């Protein structure tokens, strides 16, 4: 499977990499991603990628993949947990390592319009 096949569509992709140690992401990631999805809806599609056999945190919305050989983690500099926001045209809009959801939300607030409540 190729990443381009996973991120296909007209939405932004929030790519969350677990890091090369193969551990799962912090449990807070599920609630933070849910907060982003509540604010921006389908405009942002989360994709969690774990290295090795680990799985994503329980309740994480979106797609969960495994990078068994660590190829994606090496290519994206994911030695430690990090995130990428990939625009619909497949360019990287934002990168954050270490993961800081407050900074990501501040960026999103500048470039996207929250969904109507």
N, C-alpha and C positions, 0 to 999 in steps of 0.2 A: 504494500500500500504506500502511496506517496502522499505527502502532506498536501499538495495542491488538490488532490481528490477530496480530502477532508474539509478543506476551507472553501470549497466551491460555493458560490452564491453571492448575493448582494448585501450581505451583512458584514459587520466587522467581526473578526475572530479574536477572542481572548485566549491566547496560547499560554498555558500554565505548565511549566516544566518542573518536575519534582526535584531535580538535581541528580548528580551522578552517584550518590551514595545509595540510591535505590530505595530510600525511605519514602513513606508517603508524605504528602504535603501537610502542613499544619492543619489541624481541625478547623481553625478559623477561616480557612479558605472557602469552605462551603457557605458560611454565612456571608462572607464578603462578596462572593460571586452572586449569591441570591440578592444582595443589596443592589448590585450593579444591574442585574436583570430586572429587578423591580423598578429601577429608575429609567432604564433604556429599552426594556422589552426585547423584542426579537431583533433589534438593531445590533445586538452583540451576542454572539454564539460562543460559549466557553468550550475549550478543548483542553482537557487535562492529559498530559503525557508523562507517564512514570517510566523510569529507567529500570530495566530488569523485570522482575516478576511482581513488583509492588502494584497496588491498586490505588486509585484516588481516594480521598476522604469520603466517608459515607455521606450521602445526600448532596454531593456536588452536582449541580445541574449541568447538562451538556453532554459532550462526548468524552469518554475515557479511553485512552490508548496506551499500549505498552511499547516502549522503545527497547526491545530485548537486547540489542547489541550496542546501544548507546549512540547510534549514528546521529540521530536528530539532536541529542543533547550536546554532542561535540560540535556539530555544525553551528548550533545556536548559542554556544558558550554557556551551556547549562550545567556547569560543574556544581553549582549551588542552585537552590530554587530561584527561578526567575519567571518573568512573564513578558509576553510580547502582545501588542495590539496590532493586528494586521488589517489594513483597510480593505474594502471590497475590491479595489484594483490590485490587491495582493502586495502592496508596498507596506513595509513596516512603519507604523505611525508612532509607536511608543515602545520602549523597552525599560524594564525595571529590574535591577538586581542589587541588593536584596529586594524581595517583593514588598511593595508599599502601596496598598490599595487606596489610601487617602490621596496620594499623589496621582495615582491613575484616575481617580474620580475628579480631581481638580482639572486634569487634562481633558477628560471627557466633557466636563461642564463647559470648557472653552470651545470644543469643536463639534459637539453634538447637541441636539435638542432633546431634552427628556420627553418620554412619552406622556401623553395627556393623562391626567388622573381623573 
